[in-house]
Amino acid sequence: MPETDEPRPHDPTQEIPTGATTPLPVTEPAPSTPPAHATSTPPARATAAPRARRGPGWAGALTMAVASATVAGLLGGYTGGWLEDQDDDAGTTSVSVASGRPSGAGSSTAGSVARIADEVVPSVVTIRASGSGEQGVGSGFVLDRQGHVVTNNHVVAAAADGGRVTVQTSKGEQLDAKVVGRDASYDLAVLEVDPEGLQPVTMGRSSDVVVGDEVVAVGAPLGLSGSVTSGIVSALDRPVTAGRDDDRSYLNAIQTDAAINPGNSGGPLLDMDGRVIGVNSAIAQLPSASGGQGGSIGLGFAIPSDQVVRIADELIRTGRAVHPVIGVQLDLQYSGEGVRVLDRPEAVEASGPAAKAGIEPGDVITAFEGRPVSSPDALVVLIRSRKVGETVALTIRRGGAEKDVKMTLEASGD
């Protein structure tokens, strides 16, 4: 990101994967610096955190070509929604959500991949989007009996301006789909198709997931519909950023070593009871000499199901998602411990959550709910993983002294 003579504000209103103190890379066009308004657009990063890239487009052959971004020694990008012809590249829903911790979590004998594949593959679809000279291919799954299908925003972004989206079922049936709502900052979208004959998934609780749990990923990597891979949850709350400034996503991700490749985006990550615990969205990649995009290296990232259920419900009811904010602008030039609020009067939004809590320009935020933060993106991820109206605690440092403050998250004005 270009250097400027003065500090650039960072806006903690969106999400980034949280797991490490800095977000991880994935695959999609390298993001640029977004506007820095504390209640609207996604913040730019103070440090090079993992960036996500959208996977390449499916053009009838198993080839991929996407611009790659090198971040902290890693390339990142979305795993699906391949885009061809690139430069370089209000209703209600009834969702079945499992209660309690899955009985098979962490147990090698509680379920089999074969059984899960048999039960869940019929609920997973392949999605094709076209428009504005671009085409995208990704995955999705049937959410409810009303015909709502969940996928990643970047999978259907090509059809955002009057394009076409089609859904192919596991039986090969082609269905026209309507985009009900999409949100770039959460990288989620909901489609609607004719529900006849469709089988909804069962949503699990990502809050019950622990590192080491066995998982299964289902989707259409490289356009190969109905592909099933397995692995474990290798980390939780991993901060990951993906996309360009106009559609940049911040993921508080579940990390898995289950093989995820371009085309898996939007497909489900399942526990060993066949319950959806995440939506596969991105992969980390090593830089390549050719600048091209490779496949899985055992670092895949999924949006937690608890967040997916909440955002999908908002998109179905209103067509848009509500973003929680604290109402500050962050100093991207700061390199010390924690994250510093810009030392300008306008950096703390008047009557915003931070102002009400007593946060002042120049304060350094060192922890969120007791968890240390060391980059603007990581703070944004943590904020975006919470709900509007939720009360959270921040630790701030001012003049060498630290104190805890509480604030109620408010909805952004975007």
C-alpha positions in Angstrom: 0.0 0.0 0.0 1.4 3.4 -0.9 3.1 5.5 1.7 1.7 8.9 2.6 3.2 11.9 4.5 0.7 11.5 7.3 -0.9 8.6 9.2 -3.8 6.9 7.4 -6.8 6.0 9.5 -8.0 2.5 9.8 -11.6 1.7 10.3 -12.5 -1.1 12.7 -15.9 -1.9 11.3 -15.3 -5.1 9.5 -13.9 -8.5 10.1 -10.7 -10.3 9.6 -9.8 -13.8 10.5 -8.6 -14.1 14.0 -6.3 -16.8 15.2 -2.9 -15.3 15.2 -2.3 -11.7 16.1 -2.1 -10.9 12.4 -4.4 -12.1 9.6 -3.4 -14.8 7.1 -3.4 -14.7 3.3 -5.8 -16.5 1.0 -6.5 -16.2 -2.8 -8.1 -13.3 -4.7 -7.1 -10.1 -6.3 -4.8 -8.2 -4.0 -6.7 -5.8 -1.9 -5.9 -2.1 -1.9 -6.4 0.4 0.9 -10.1 1.0 1.6 -11.7 4.2 2.9 -11.1 4.8 6.5 -14.5 5.7 8.0 -15.1 4.2 11.4 -18.7 3.3 10.5 -18.6 2.3 7.0 -15.9 0.8 4.8 -13.4 -1.9 5.7 -10.1 -0.7 7.2 -6.7 -0.9 5.6 -4.0 -2.9 7.3 -1.2 -1.5 9.4 0.9 -4.6 8.8 0.9 -7.1 6.0 -1.6 -9.7 7.1 -2.8 -12.7 5.2 -4.6 -11.5 2.1 -7.2 -13.6 0.3 -7.5 -14.0 -3.4 -10.3 -15.3 -5.5 -9.6 -18.5 -7.2 -9.3 -18.6 -11.0 -12.1 -19.3 -13.3 -13.2 -22.6 -14.7 -12.9 -22.5 -18.5 -13.5 -26.1 -19.4 -10.0 -27.2 -18.4 -8.3 -27.7 -15.1 -6.3 -24.5 -15.4 -6.1 -21.5 -13.1 -4.8 -18.0 -13.7 -5.1 -15.3 -11.0 -3.0 -12.4 -9.9 -1.2 -13.4 -6.7 -0.4 -11.3 -3.7 2.6 -11.9 -1.5 1.9 -11.1 2.1 4.2 -11.9 5.0 5.7 -14.6 2.9 2.4 -16.1 2.0 0.0 -15.6 -0.9 -3.7 -15.6 -0.1 -6.9 -15.9 -2.0 -10.4 -17.1 -2.1 -10.7 -20.8 -2.8 -13.6 -20.6 -5.2 -15.6 -18.3 -7.4 -12.9 -18.5 -10.1 -13.1 -15.4 -12.3 -12.5 -15.7 -16.1 -11.4 -12.9 -18.3 -9.8 -11.0 -15.5 -6.9 -8.6 -16.0 -4.7 -11.4 -14.7 -6.3 -12.9 -13.4 -37.3 -9.8 3.3 -38.7 -13.0 4.2 -38.1 -15.5 7.0 -36.3 -18.8 7.0 -36.4 -22.0 9.0 -32.9 -23.3 9.6 -32.1 -26.5 11.4 -29.4 -25.9 13.9 -28.0 -28.7 16.1 -28.0 -28.1 19.8 -25.1 -28.9 22.2 -21.6 -30.2 21.3 -21.6 -32.7 18.4 -21.2 -36.2 19.8 -18.6 -37.0 17.3 -16.3 -34.1 17.8 -12.8 -35.3 18.4 -13.7 -38.9 18.1 -12.4 -41.1 15.3 -15.1 -43.7 15.8 -18.2 -41.5 15.9 -18.7 -41.1 12.2 -17.3 -42.0 8.8 -16.4 -39.8 5.9 -18.4 -42.2 3.6 -21.5 -41.7 5.7 -21.2 -38.0 5.8 -20.6 -37.8 2.0 -23.7 -39.9 1.4 -25.8 -37.7 3.5 -24.5 -34.2 2.7 -23.4 -34.3 -1.0 -27.1 -34.1 -2.1 -27.3 -30.8 -0.3 -24.2 -29.3 -1.9 -24.5 -27.4 -5.2 -22.1 -26.0 -7.8 -22.7 -22.4 -8.6 -21.9 -20.5 -11.8 -22.1 -16.8 -12.1 -21.6 -14.6 -15.2 -21.8 -10.9 -16.0 -19.7 -8.0 -17.1 -17.4 -10.2 -19.2 -16.5 -12.4 -16.2 -17.5 -15.9 -15.1 -17.2 -17.5 -11.7 -17.6 -21.1 -10.4 -17.9 -22.0 -6.8 -19.9 -24.1 -4.3 -22.8 -23.6 -2.0 -25.3 -25.6 0.1 -29.0 -25.7 0.7 -29.8 -23.9 3.9 -33.5 -24.4 4.3 -36.7 -25.8 2.8 -37.5 -22.4 1.3 -34.8 -22.9 -1.3 -32.2 -20.6 0.2 -28.6 -21.4 -0.8 -25.5 -20.1 1.1 -22.3 -19.4 -0.7 -19.4 -16.8 -0.7 -20.0 -13.3 -2.0 -17.0 -13.6 -4.2 -18.5 -16.6 -6.0 -21.4 -14.6 -7.3 -19.7 -11.2 -7.5 -19.4 -11.5 -11.3 -23.2 -11.4 -11.6 -23.6 -8.4 -9.2 -24.7 -6.0 -11.9 -27.5 -7.8 -13.8 -25.6 -11.0 -14.5 -26.9 -14.5 -14.3 -26.4 -17.1 -11.5 -27.2 -20.8 -12.0 -27.1 -23.6 -9.5 -26.3 -27.2 -10.4 -27.6 -29.9 -8.0 -25.8 -33.1 -7.2 -28.2 -34.8 -9.7 -27.0 -32.5 -12.5 -30.2 -30.4 -12.6 -29.6 -26.8 -13.6 -31.6 -24.1 -11.6 -31.8 -20.4 -12.2 -31.0 -18.5 -9.0 -31.9 -15.1 -7.6 -29.4 -13.3 -5.4 -31.3 -12.5 -2.2 -28.5 -10.6 -0.5 -24.7 -10.5 -0.3 -22.2 -8.9 1.9 -18.6 -8.4 0.8 -17.1 -7.7 4.2 -18.3 -11.1 5.5 -17.8 -12.7 2.1 -21.3 -14.3 2.3 -24.2 -14.4 -0.1 -27.6 -16.0 -0.1 -29.3 -17.2 -3.3 -32.9 -18.5 -3.8 -33.9 -21.3 -6.1 -36.9 -23.5 -6.6 -36.9 -25.7 -3.4 -38.6 -28.7 -4.9 -36.5 -31.8 -4.3 -33.8 -30.0 -2.4 -32.4 -31.3 0.9 -31.3 -28.8 3.5 -28.2 -29.3 5.6 -28.1 -29.3 9.4 -26.2 -26.3 10.8 -23.9 -27.0 13.7 -22.4 -24.7 16.3 -18.9 -23.4 15.5 -18.7 -22.3 19.2 -18.5 -26.1 20.1 -15.6 -26.7 17.7 -12.1 -27.4 19.2 -8.7 -27.7 17.7 -8.1 -31.3 16.6 -11.7 -32.1 15.7 -12.1 -34.1 12.5 -13.8 -32.3 9.6 -14.9 -32.9 6.1 -15.1 -30.4 3.2 -17.5 -30.8 0.3 -17.6 -28.7 -2.9 -16.5 -28.4 -6.5 -12.7 -27.8 -6.5 -11.6 -27.0 -10.1 -15.2 -27.4 -11.1 -15.2 -31.1 -10.0 -18.7 -31.2 -8.3 -19.3 -33.4 -5.3 -15.7 -33.7 -4.3 -15.0 -34.7 -0.6 -11.9 -34.2 1.4 -11.1 -34.6 5.1 -8.8 -33.4 7.8 -8.8 -31.7 11.2 -9.4 -28.3 12.6 -5.9 -26.9 12.9 -6.6 -23.5 14.5 -9.5 -21.3 15.5 -10.1 -17.5 15.3 -7.5 -17.1 12.6 -7.5 -13.5 11.2 -7.7 -13.6 7.4 -8.3 -10.8 4.9 -9.3 -11.2 1.3 -10.4 -9.2 -1.7 -10.0 -5.7 -3.1 -10.9 -2.5 -1.2 -14.4 -2.4 -2.8 -15.2 -6.0 -1.7 -12.6 -6.7 1.0 -13.5 -9.4 3.5 -12.4 -9.9 7.1 -12.7 -13.5 8.3 -12.6 -14.8 11.9 -11.7 -18.1 10.4 -11.6 -21.8 11.3 -8.4 -23.1 9.9 -8.3 -26.6 8.5 -5.8 -28.9 6.8 -8.6 -30.6 4.8 -7.8 -30.1 1.1 -9.5 -27.0 -0.1 -8.9 -25.6 -3.6 -10.3 -23.0 -6.0 -13.9 -24.0 -6.5 -14.5 -25.1 -3.0 -15.4 -21.6 -2.0 -18.9 -21.4 -0.5 -19.1 -25.1 0.2 -19.6 -26.5 3.7 -17.0 -27.6 6.3 -18.6 -30.4 8.3 -18.1 -32.1 11.7 -18.2 -35.8 11.9 -22.0 -35.8 12.5 -22.4 -34.1 9.1 -23.3 -30.8 10.6 -22.1 -27.6 8.9 -19.6 -25.8 11.2 -18.2 -23.4 8.5 -18.3 -22.1 5.0 -15.0 -22.7 3.1 -13.8 -19.4 1.8 -10.0 -19.1 1.4 -6.6 -20.8 1.2 -3.1 -19.8 2.0 -0.5 -20.2 -0.7 3.3 -20.0 -1.0 4.7 -17.5 -3.5 5.4 -19.0 -6.9 8.1 -17.9 -9.4 5.6 -17.7 -12.2 3.2 -15.6 -10.2 0.4 -18.2 -10.7 -1.9 -19.8 -8.3 -1.4 -23.2 -6.9 -3.6 -25.5 -4.9 -4.0 -26.6 -1.3 -0.9 -26.6 1.0 -2.9 -27.7 4.0 -4.0 -24.2 5.1 -7.7 -23.6 4.4 -10.0 -21.2 6.1 -13.8 -21.3 6.8 -16.2 -18.7 8.1 -17.7 -20.0 11.4 -21.2 -21.4 11.2 -22.5 -19.3 14.1 -21.6 -16.2 12.1 -23.0 -17.7 8.9 -26.4 -18.4 10.5 -26.6 -14.8 11.8 -25.6 -13.1 8.5 -27.7 -15.4 6.3 -30.7 -14.6 8.4 -30.1 -10.8 8.0 -29.6 -11.2 4.3 -32.8 -13.2 3.9 -34.8 -10.8 6.0 -33.5 -7.4 4.8 -31.1 -8.1 1.9 -28.1 -6.7 3.8 -26.0 -7.5 6.8 -25.5 -5.2 9.8 -21.8 -4.4 10.7 -20.9 -3.7 14.4 -18.5 -0.8 15.0 -16.9 1.0 17.9 -16.5 4.3 16.1 -12.7 5.0 15.9 -10.1 5.6 13.2 -6.8 3.8 13.7 -3.2 4.9 13.0 -1.8 2.6 10.3 1.7 4.0 10.8 1.9 2.9 14.5 4.2 0.0 15.0 4.3 -0.5 18.8 2.3 -2.8 21.0 -1.4 -2.8 20.5 -3.3 -0.6 18.0 -3.3 3.2 18.4 -6.3 5.5 17.8 -5.3 8.4 15.5 -4.3 11.4 17.5 -6.8 13.7 15.9 -10.2 14.9 17.3 -12.2 13.4 14.5 -10.6 10.0 15.1 -13.2 9.2 17.8 -16.7 9.5 16.5 -18.8 11.8 18.6 -21.5 9.9 20.5 -20.1 6.6 19.2 -19.4 3.5 21.4 -15.8 4.4 21.9 -16.5 8.0 22.8 -19.2 6.9 25.3 -16.7 4.5 26.9 -14.2 7.3 27.4 -11.7 6.4 24.7 -9.7 9.4 23.4 -7.5 10.2 20.4 -4.0 8.8 20.8 -5.2 5.9 23.1 -3.6 2.5 22.4 -6.0 -0.5 22.4 -4.0 -3.5 23.7 -6.7 -6.1 24.2 -10.3 -7.0 23.1 -12.2 -9.1 25.7 -8.9 -10.0 27.2 -7.3 -11.1 24.0 -4.2 -9.1 22.9 -4.4 -7.3 19.6 -1.4 -6.1 17.6 -2.9 -5.1 14.2 -5.8 -3.0 13.0 -7.2 -5.9 10.9 -7.1 -8.3 13.9 -9.1 -5.8 15.9 -11.6 -5.4 13.1 -12.0 -9.2 12.9 -12.7 -9.4 16.6 -15.3 -6.6 16.4 -17.0 -8.0 13.3 -17.3 -11.4 15.0 -19.6 -9.9 17.5 -23.3 -8.8 17.3 -24.7 -5.3 17.2 -25.9 -4.5 20.7 -23.4 -6.7 22.4 -21.3 -5.3 25.2 -17.5 -5.9 25.0 -14.5 -4.9 27.1 -11.4 -3.3 25.7 -8.1 -2.7 27.5 -6.5 0.7 26.6 -3.2 2.3 27.5 -2.9 6.1 28.0 0.2 7.8 29.4 1.7 4.6 30.5 -1.3 3.4 32.5 -3.8 0.7 31.4 -7.4 0.4 32.1 -10.4 -1.6 31.0 -13.5 0.0 29.4 -16.8 -1.4 28.3 -18.9 -0.4 25.4 -21.9 -1.5 23.4 -21.3 -2.2 19.8 -23.5 -0.2 17.4 -24.4 -0.7 13.7 -22.4 1.0 11.1 -24.1 3.6 8.9 -23.0 2.0 5.6 
